[in-house]
Amino acid sequence: MTNDFKNKFCIEVMKYVEESQDSYIDAVLAVSERFGFGPEMGAKFISKPIMEKIKIEGEEINLLPKLSELPF
């Protein structure tokens, strides 16, 4: 798939989050389903900023281990 598709997918994920006030994790699942493929395929199309937001969400809901942060 092309970069145009990747951009369209990312835009759709961001729109979904804005409109539904849902998480980025749920948005990737919903948009992947809308495009007719599974979340494994959708994960290949997300941008680094969206990936970072998903990582933060995962840490907040204890799906991913939290990384140590410096106190300053």
N, C-alpha and C positions, 0 to 999 in steps of 0.2 A: 504494500500500500504506500501511497505517496505522502509527502509532507503536507500536502493540502488536506488529505484525509485526517492526518494526525492533528492538524490545526483545527479542523472542523470538530473532531471528537473532543478536543480540549475545551473549545468554546461551548459545546453542548453540555459538558460536565459543569463548567462554571455557571452557565445559565440555569441548569437544574438546581444547583446549590442556592443560587440567588432567589429563584422562584419558590422553591419548596422549603428553604431554610433547613435542609437536611444535611447530613455529613457528606464529605467528599467520597468516603467509602461507599455509601449508599448511591451516590450520584454515578460513580463509575459502574456499579452493578446495573442501575436502571438504564443508563445510556448504552451500555454494552448490549443489554437485552433489546433495547429499541433498535439498535443496528443489526441485530440478529446473530450475535455471537456471544460466547461466554466471557466471564470476567478475566480469564487467563489471557485471552486475545486482547481484551480492552486494556489490560495492564501494559501492553506493548506500545500503546498509543498515547499514554499520559505524559505530560511534560514534567520537567524537574520541579517547577514550583508546585504543581499539583501533587507530585510524589512526596514532597516535603510536608505538605499539609496533611496528607494521608498518614505519614509517619507520626506527626504530632498527634493526630486524632487517635492513632493506634496506641501511643504511649499513654494518652489521657484515659483511655478505657481499658488499659492493662492488656492489650493484645500484643504489644511490643514492650520489651524492657526499657525502662527510662535510662537514659545516659546520665552519668554524673555531670553536674554543673558546678562551675567554680562560684564561690560566694560573692564575687564582685561583678 
